[in-house]
Amino acid sequence: FRPPVPPEPAGEIVDVGAEVTDLKVGDRVVVNPQGAPSGIIGCGGAQGGMREYLLIEDAVLGKSVAVIPDTIPFDIAALNEPMAVARHCVNRSEARPTDKVLVFGADAVIDSSKEDVTARLTELHGQGANSLGQPRPDTDIYIDAAGVAAVVNTALTSAKWGAKLVTVAVHKKPEPIDFGAILRSEMTIIGSQGYPTEIFEVTQELVEHQDRFARLISHRVPFSEVERAFDLTLTPGAAEKVVVTFDA
């Protein structure tokens, strides 16, 4: 048995329960998957977002869903959940405007398969040092959005004194890490899971800057071709963001 997926729905309300007072048929909404009483939608709960009709239990405006305007397409609105994950990660990092940050898994500014990451970071961020005075890149924050052990170990061995590592990616199996490197840098390792408060903090930004967010979507696949959507998602390098759409 595989739990239903995914946790990123957006759609239109077609019916409301008798006790729902602040939502109406026709409202266009984004959903808080973590607000479902029976379990997280698309992430271990009884329901997933890849369906024509989705029951929002005990629906409350601002807790279960947020209403969005007609001006934003559903494919862009579906980015609300992953953007909330990203916002929570940044909040956990406590990044400041002056901080120098490296995001693993964001883009190929540094090709770690071909370049010396530490040397390239020093070129980009300048030189700092670890707690022993050994030269290290002057990078303040490392964000792991890749989910591979090599990323964590690269961050640990590259870290200057007082740097931070925030892990937001899913690591599928345990991996050894170098605690000696943590000792030499006094690095702070921070986990980032979900979006305790951020799920609807990002909604207005999606509405106001939808053209920018639209560029994140590489493939829009109709539900009738859903197997192709999974094939794209499971093939490394085949897609950036795949959105499954339903007929209006």
C-alpha positions in Angstrom: 0.0 0.0 0.0 1.3 3.5 -0.9 -0.4 6.5 0.7 -2.2 8.9 -1.6 -0.2 11.8 -3.1 0.6 14.7 -3.5 0.3 17.4 -0.8 0.0 20.4 -3.1 -3.7 20.9 -4.1 -5.5 24.0 -5.3 -9.0 24.1 -6.7 -12.6 25.4 -6.5 -15.2 24.7 -3.8 -18.1 22.8 -5.2 -20.0 22.1 -2.0 -19.9 23.1 1.7 -21.2 21.5 4.9 -24.0 22.9 6.8 -21.8 24.2 9.6 -19.3 26.0 7.3 -20.0 29.7 7.5 -16.9 31.5 6.0 -16.6 29.6 2.7 -18.9 29.3 -0.2 -19.4 27.4 -3.5 -17.3 28.9 -6.2 -14.5 30.1 -3.9 -11.0 29.3 -5.4 -8.7 28.1 -2.6 -5.3 26.8 -1.7 -5.2 24.1 0.9 -3.2 23.5 4.1 -2.3 19.8 3.9 -1.1 19.7 7.5 -4.5 21.0 8.7 -6.4 17.8 8.0 -7.6 16.0 11.2 -7.3 12.6 9.6 -3.6 13.1 8.6 -1.5 15.2 6.3 -3.0 15.4 2.8 -0.8 13.6 0.4 1.8 12.8 3.0 0.6 9.8 5.0 -3.0 10.8 5.4 -6.1 9.2 4.0 -6.4 11.6 1.1 -4.1 13.0 -1.6 -4.3 16.1 -3.7 -4.3 14.3 -7.1 -8.0 13.8 -7.4 -10.9 15.6 -8.9 -12.7 16.1 -5.6 -11.0 16.5 -2.2 -12.8 16.6 1.1 -11.5 19.3 3.4 -12.5 18.1 6.9 -13.6 20.7 9.5 -12.9 23.5 7.0 -12.0 26.8 8.5 -10.9 29.8 6.5 -7.3 30.8 7.3 -6.6 27.4 8.9 -7.7 24.8 6.4 -7.8 26.9 3.2 -7.1 30.4 1.9 -9.2 32.0 -0.8 -7.3 33.2 -3.9 -8.5 35.6 -6.6 -9.6 34.6 -10.1 -6.4 36.2 -11.5 -4.1 33.4 -10.5 -4.2 30.0 -12.4 -4.5 26.9 -10.4 -1.2 25.5 -11.6 0.6 28.4 -10.0 -1.6 28.4 -6.9 -0.5 24.7 -6.4 3.0 26.0 -5.7 1.7 27.5 -2.4 2.7 24.4 -0.4 6.3 24.0 -1.7 6.8 27.7 -1.3 5.7 27.5 2.3 8.2 24.7 2.8 10.9 27.0 1.4 9.8 29.9 3.6 9.9 27.8 6.7 13.4 26.7 5.8 14.6 30.3 5.4 12.9 31.2 8.7 14.6 28.4 10.5 18.0 29.6 9.1 17.4 33.1 10.6 19.2 34.4 7.5 20.0 38.1 7.5 20.3 40.4 4.4 24.1 40.4 4.7 24.5 36.6 5.0 26.2 34.6 2.3 24.1 31.5 1.5 24.6 28.4 -0.6 21.5 26.4 -1.6 22.4 22.8 -2.7 19.9 21.6 -5.3 18.8 25.0 -6.5 20.7 25.4 -9.8 24.0 24.7 -11.4 25.9 27.8 -10.3 28.4 25.4 -8.9 28.6 22.0 -10.6 29.8 19.8 -7.7 30.4 16.9 -10.0 33.1 18.9 -11.9 34.3 21.7 -9.5 36.0 21.9 -6.2 33.0 23.3 -4.1 35.2 24.7 -1.4 37.5 26.6 -3.8 34.5 27.9 -5.8 32.8 29.1 -2.6 35.9 30.9 -1.5 36.0 32.6 -4.9 32.3 33.7 -4.5 32.1 34.4 -0.8 35.6 35.2 0.2 37.8 33.5 2.8 36.9 32.7 6.4 38.3 30.2 8.9 37.1 27.4 11.2 37.6 27.4 14.9 41.2 26.2 14.4 42.1 29.1 12.1 42.2 26.8 9.0 41.0 28.6 5.9 37.4 28.0 4.9 34.9 29.7 2.6 33.2 32.7 4.3 29.7 31.1 3.7 27.3 31.8 6.5 24.5 29.4 5.7 24.3 26.1 3.8 20.8 24.9 2.8 20.4 21.2 1.8 17.6 21.0 -0.8 19.2 18.1 -2.5 18.8 15.2 -0.1 22.1 13.4 -0.7 24.8 12.6 1.8 27.6 14.2 -0.3 25.9 17.6 0.2 25.9 17.3 4.0 29.5 16.2 4.1 30.6 19.0 1.7 28.9 21.5 3.9 30.6 20.1 7.1 34.1 20.0 5.6 33.7 23.5 4.1 32.2 25.2 7.1 33.7 28.2 8.7 33.4 28.9 12.4 29.8 29.4 13.4 28.2 28.5 10.0 24.8 26.9 9.8 23.5 23.9 7.9 19.7 23.7 7.3 18.3 20.4 6.0 15.0 20.7 4.2 15.4 17.8 1.7 14.2 14.3 2.4 17.1 11.9 3.1 15.9 8.4 2.3 18.5 6.4 4.3 20.9 7.0 7.2 24.4 8.1 6.3 27.6 8.6 8.3 28.7 12.2 8.9 32.0 13.7 10.1 31.5 14.9 13.7 35.1 16.0 13.7 34.2 18.6 11.1 31.3 19.8 13.3 33.7 20.2 16.2 36.2 22.2 14.1 33.6 24.6 12.9 31.1 24.6 15.7 28.5 24.3 13.0 24.9 24.5 13.9 22.7 21.9 12.2 19.0 22.7 11.9 16.2 20.6 10.6 13.3 22.2 8.7 10.0 20.2 8.3 6.8 21.5 6.8 5.3 24.9 7.5 4.0 25.4 11.1 2.9 29.0 10.4 4.0 29.7 6.8 1.4 27.9 4.7 -0.7 31.0 3.9 2.0 33.6 4.5 3.3 33.0 1.0 -0.1 33.1 -0.8 -0.2 36.8 -1.5 3.3 36.7 -2.9 2.2 34.0 -5.4 -0.7 36.2 -6.4 1.4 39.3 -6.8 4.4 37.7 -8.6 2.7 34.8 -10.5 4.7 35.4 -13.7 7.9 34.8 -11.8 6.6 31.7 -10.1 5.2 30.3 -13.4 8.8 29.9 -14.6 9.3 27.2 -11.9 6.8 24.9 -13.7 8.5 22.9 -16.4 5.6 20.5 -17.2 1.8 20.8 -17.1 0.3 17.3 -17.5 -3.4 16.5 -17.8 -4.8 14.0 -15.3 -5.6 11.7 -18.2 -1.8 11.3 -18.7 -0.9 11.1 -15.0 1.5 8.2 -15.6 3.6 10.4 -17.8 3.7 12.9 -14.9 5.1 10.3 -12.6 7.6 9.1 -15.2 8.9 12.7 -15.5 9.1 13.1 -11.8 11.0 9.9 -11.2 13.5 10.5 -14.1 16.5 12.5 -12.8 17.0 15.7 -14.9 13.8 15.2 -16.9 11.7 17.9 -15.2 11.9 20.8 -12.7 8.3 21.0 -11.4 5.5 18.9 -12.8 1.9 20.0 -12.2 -1.1 17.7 -12.9 -4.2 19.6 -14.2 -7.9 18.7 -14.4 -10.4 19.9 -17.0 -12.4 22.9 -15.8 
